[in-house]
Amino acid sequence: MYVPYQDEISLNDIVVKLRKRRGILLALPVLSLLAAIAFLIFSAVRTEQPTIYFVRLQGIDKSMYPNGTPFTPPGFIAPGGSRSGGEIPWD
């Protein structure tokens, strides 16, 4: 014999209430995702990290650039500065 209690929870009622609020249930994760993407984009723009380029000099055994120009010591120093502020010894 089945006796209904006043404190029972109907799964059908829960599903109906969730379906009525499906707009907010879908909007919250989407807005959270958009906020996370915006944070990553704006925080990545402000990050200052040095960029290291590995350069493979073709023709280094001939002491010439690929276009035929010979290597010179000033050609290896980045414009606007030197590595340690001093002169770089060349053999």
N, C-alpha and C positions, 0 to 999 in steps of 0.2 A: 504494500500500500504506500503510495507516494503522498507525502505531506509537504506542501510548499512553505518555505521559510521567508520571513520578511527581509533577511540580510543576504539573500542569494544574489549573485551577479549573473546577469544574462549575457552570454557571449554575443547574441544577436543584437542587443542594445549597444554594446561596445562597437561592433562593426558598423552599425547605422550611424553612430556619433562620429566615428572616424571618417566615414564616407562624406558626411556633411562638412567636415573640416579638412577635406583633402587639399583644398587650395593652399591653406597655410602650412599644411604638412609637406607640400611640395615646394612652396616658396622659401621656407627657412633653409633647407639644404642648398638650394640654388643660390640664394643670397650669400650664404656662408662660403660657398665655393668661389663666387665672384669676389668677395672680400679677400679671400686668401690669395687669389690670383693677382689682384691689385696690389696687395702687400708685397708679394714676391717681385713683381715688376718694379715697383718704386724703391724697394730696398736694394735690388740688384743694381739699379742705376746709380745709387749713392756709394756703392762699394768701390773702394780704391785699392786695387791689387796690381802689382806689376805684371806686365805681359812679357813672356819670354818667347822669343822666336829662335828656332833652330835653323840655321842657314847652311845649306850645302853648296859650297863653291865648286862649280864645275870648272875644270881647267886649272885647278890650283897647282897642279904639278908643272904647268907651263908658266906660272906666275902671271896669268892674265885672266881677266873677266871673259865671259862668253862672247862679248862683242869685240874683243881684241885689245881693250885698254889694259895696260899693265897695272898690277897692284901697286899702291903707294901707301905709306904709313897714314897719311891723313884720311885715306879712304876707309880705314877701319875704325875711326873714332866717330862716335855719334855726334851729329851737329849740336852745338850748344853745351857741351860739357865733356869731361873725361871721366874715366873710371874712379880714380882716387885723387884727382886734383893735381897729380904730378905727371911727369913725363913718362911715357911708355917706352921702355928700351927696345930697340930693334937691332937685330943681328945683321 
